[in-house]
Amino acid sequence: MRKTLLLLVPIALLGACTYGITLDDAGKNVRTAWSGDVSSCRDLGKVTVSVMDHVGPIDRNDIKVRDELEVMARNEAAKMHADTIKPLADPKDGSQPWGAYQCGSAQLAPSARPANPANPAPTQPNTATPSGFETYPVKGN
């Protein structure tokens, strides 16, 4: 019984690493401009966030660490009334700096990820773009 308990405690602690880091309601309105141009946006400052990148001698999954850093940066940027964030450097030792910007919805770069990809902005059918292409909404999405 005691050996089983000693094996389960570390597993439970490792599984609890991501609890508590969730996207706030205000953070849902903050977009991430991974490679978008934010030069026309108003710079509101810098946000540096950090999470545990390893538990003891075990390194955490890099994708989970990066995801948690983005979530935390979006939450912090919302407190600054920013609507867009952009990474300023790659994560190092579980910490990453982000720029916080106020771009407005009309100024967002096309490469910025939408806050709700399941419900994108409505598209008008048979809309011709300046390049002469027509776009049509896809059924079922």
C-alpha positions as CSV (number, residue, x, y, z in Angstrom):
1,M,0.0,0.0,0.0
2,R,2.8,2.4,0.9
3,K,4.7,1.7,-2.3
4,T,1.6,2.3,-4.4
5,L,1.1,5.6,-2.6
6,L,4.7,6.6,-3.2
7,L,4.2,6.0,-6.9
8,L,0.9,7.8,-7.3
9,V,1.9,11.0,-5.5
10,P,4.5,12.1,-8.1
11,I,2.2,11.2,-11.0
12,A,-0.6,13.3,-9.4
13,L,1.8,16.2,-8.9
14,L,3.0,16.1,-12.6
15,G,-0.6,16.0,-13.8
16,A,-1.5,19.1,-11.8
17,C,1.0,21.3,-13.5
18,T,-1.6,22.9,-15.9
19,Y,-4.4,23.4,-13.5
20,G,-5.3,27.1,-12.8
21,I,-3.9,28.5,-16.0
22,T,-7.0,29.3,-17.9
23,L,-8.0,32.1,-20.4
24,D,-10.1,34.8,-18.6
25,D,-13.1,36.3,-20.2
26,A,-11.2,39.5,-20.9
27,G,-8.2,37.5,-22.3
28,K,-10.5,36.0,-24.9
29,N,-10.7,39.4,-26.6
30,V,-6.9,39.6,-26.9
31,R,-5.5,38.3,-30.2
32,T,-2.0,37.0,-30.8
33,A,-0.1,38.4,-33.8
34,W,2.5,35.8,-34.3
35,S,4.1,37.3,-37.4
36,G,1.6,40.2,-38.0
37,D,2.6,43.8,-38.5
38,V,1.8,45.8,-35.4
39,S,3.5,49.0,-36.5
40,S,0.2,50.8,-36.9
41,C,-0.9,49.8,-33.4
42,R,-0.5,51.8,-30.2
43,D,2.2,50.2,-28.0
44,L,0.9,49.8,-24.5
45,G,4.0,48.2,-23.0
46,K,5.7,44.9,-22.3
47,V,4.4,41.9,-20.4
48,T,6.7,39.2,-19.2
49,V,5.1,36.0,-18.0
50,S,6.6,32.8,-16.6
51,V,5.6,29.2,-15.8
52,M,7.4,26.1,-14.6
53,D,9.3,24.6,-17.6
54,H,10.4,21.6,-15.6
55,V,9.3,19.6,-12.5
56,G,12.4,18.4,-10.7
57,P,14.7,16.8,-13.2
58,I,11.8,16.3,-15.8
59,D,11.3,18.9,-18.5
60,R,7.7,19.8,-19.3
61,N,6.3,19.5,-22.8
62,D,7.5,22.5,-24.8
63,I,4.1,23.0,-26.5
64,K,2.2,23.1,-23.2
65,V,4.7,25.6,-21.8
66,R,4.3,27.8,-24.8
67,D,0.5,27.5,-24.7
68,E,0.4,28.5,-21.0
69,L,2.7,31.4,-21.6
70,E,0.4,32.7,-24.4
71,V,-2.7,32.3,-22.2
72,M,-1.0,34.2,-19.3
73,A,0.2,36.9,-21.6
74,R,-3.3,37.4,-23.1
75,N,-4.8,37.6,-19.6
76,E,-2.2,40.2,-18.5
77,A,-2.6,42.2,-21.7
78,A,-6.3,42.4,-21.1
79,K,-5.6,44.1,-17.8
80,M,-3.7,46.8,-19.7
81,H,-6.7,47.2,-22.1
82,A,-4.7,45.7,-25.0
83,D,-6.4,43.8,-27.8
84,T,-3.3,42.3,-29.4
85,I,-0.1,40.7,-28.1
86,K,3.0,39.7,-30.0
87,P,6.0,37.6,-28.7
88,L,9.1,39.6,-28.4
89,A,11.4,36.6,-28.0
90,D,11.3,32.9,-27.7
91,P,10.6,31.3,-24.2
92,K,13.7,30.8,-22.1
93,D,13.7,29.0,-18.8
94,G,9.9,29.2,-18.7
95,S,9.7,32.9,-19.2
96,Q,8.8,35.0,-22.2
97,P,8.4,38.7,-23.0
98,W,5.3,39.9,-25.0
99,G,4.4,43.2,-26.5
100,A,0.9,44.5,-25.7
101,Y,-0.8,46.6,-28.3
102,Q,-4.1,48.4,-29.0
103,C,-4.8,47.8,-32.6
104,G,-8.6,47.8,-32.9
105,S,-10.4,45.1,-34.8
106,A,-10.1,46.9,-38.2
107,Q,-6.3,47.2,-37.9
108,L,-5.5,43.6,-37.1
109,A,-3.0,41.9,-39.4
110,P,-4.3,39.0,-41.4
111,S,-1.9,36.6,-39.7
112,A,-3.4,37.4,-36.3
113,R,-5.2,34.4,-34.9
114,P,-8.9,35.0,-34.2
115,A,-10.1,34.8,-30.7
116,N,-12.9,32.4,-31.7
117,P,-12.0,30.4,-34.8
118,A,-15.2,28.4,-34.5
119,N,-17.3,31.5,-35.2
120,P,-15.4,33.7,-37.7
121,A,-16.8,37.0,-38.9
122,P,-19.7,36.5,-41.4
123,T,-18.7,36.5,-45.0
124,Q,-20.9,38.0,-47.7
125,P,-21.5,35.5,-50.6
126,N,-20.3,36.3,-54.1
127,T,-18.1,39.1,-52.8
128,A,-15.4,40.0,-55.4
129,T,-12.0,41.0,-54.0
130,P,-9.8,43.6,-55.7
131,S,-7.8,40.7,-57.2
132,G,-11.0,39.5,-59.1
133,F,-11.6,36.3,-57.0
134,E,-15.0,35.5,-55.6
135,T,-15.4,34.0,-52.1
136,Y,-18.3,31.8,-51.0
137,P,-19.1,30.7,-47.4
138,V,-18.5,27.0,-46.7
139,K,-21.6,25.1,-45.4
140,G,-21.3,23.4,-42.1
141,N,-18.8,25.8,-40.6
